[in-house]
Amino acid sequence: MSQDRILYTKPSITALEVQYATDAAANGWGEHCYDYLNRFEREFAAWMGVPHAIATSSCTGAMHMGLAALDIGAGDEVILADTNWIATVAPIVHVGATPVFVDVLIDSWCIDPQAVRAAITPRTKAIVATHLYGNLCALDELAALAEQHGLALIEDAAEAIGSVYHGRRAGASARFGVFSFHGTKTMTTGEGGMFVTSDADLYERVLTLSNHGRKRGETKQFWPSEVGFKYKMSNLQAALGCAQLSRIDELVRRKREVFQHYQQRLQPYVDKGVLAINPEAANTQNGYWMPTVVFASATGITRERLQQAFKTEDIDARVFFSPLSSTPSFSPVATNTLAYDLPHRAINLPSYHDLTEPQIARVVACLLSVLPD
Ligand SMILES: *Cc1c(COP(=O)(O)O)cnc(C)c1O
């Protein structure tokens, strides 16, 4: 068996992506400079089942514009899970609002609706639901809270392309949803993101913001009506995006197959309560961006022990997100017990599309080697 290094992620790039990118580089200028971009937005919206999509240079940029378009700013509070990537909270800070970190649920590792309810104040403006590692948030409960308190529900679906909640794609149900096409994600444009919404006014507002504050149909040249942003995606990146999107079902299917190979091997340990893996609740589909294992506290297994085992085997596994409130930019929220506890006994497993079964077996053997006999 080959003992080559097993990478954590890498994109699935075929001749189609090369063909589209080459075409964009050769021909996508002048009157064709937006062809792939317009097509990518149109086809992404259609695939999502939403009327509006705006391609951006990153998911972070999409979130920043969405928050700005909702007029969220100084004095406002935005509730999000403490277990999150920094990209989810950075735009909240950039608009001058205050992030309020709450704990996560034990099974999905996503934001706990009860904790959200307890954190709502008269200053709360929005709830950000991050579908962690492809696992779906409790969207019905969160939507009910948002409705009841007049808050905007936002879906950070950066990790959840291919996840489906009660028949709706992740990112499609909230006031707006955001996606990332960073090189580590299920579908990539190198760097890039997408803003999606069903709200026509919000769409217009973000469209204007995304174009340096220039309104669609403005006849005066070089005439911004306000100070906006420059978070546009390039036509070249969109060409890659069009190719990846035409393969999206295959890309998601392969992510699910990789997870299922892990699951087959790990299920006996799940059944015995030794460890937990990404859940797939009834009436949902998990896009399984990132297969993740959380060991039971009773096993005594630590992140350091796991990292050592994977390092020895030359397997590029990654740590579970540390709570954002524990990082130097914020103040610790000690009551977020699970968000603080989970990373100490968890690990993300390699999951790129071309991972082979023997490689998966090697990862699992390494993972289980930390358990006492
Ligand atoms: C990757 C990621 C982002 C950021 O995506 P960028 O395109 O790098 O800005 C945001 N939120 C979550 C949860 C992510 O995993």
The ligand as an ORCA input file, in Angstrom:
! r2SCAN-3c Opt
* xyz 0 1
  C     -14.805     29.162      4.015
  C     -15.781     29.817      4.912
  C     -16.094     31.175      4.798
  C     -15.304     32.156      4.000
  O     -15.191     31.972      2.708
  P     -14.240     32.950      1.865
  O     -14.676     32.671      0.484
  O     -12.837     32.498      2.174
  O     -14.489     34.333      2.288
  C     -17.121     31.698      5.568
  N     -17.781     30.947      6.440
  C     -17.492     29.648      6.618
  C     -18.300     28.874      7.597
  C     -16.471     29.044      5.873
  O     -16.173     27.768      6.080
*
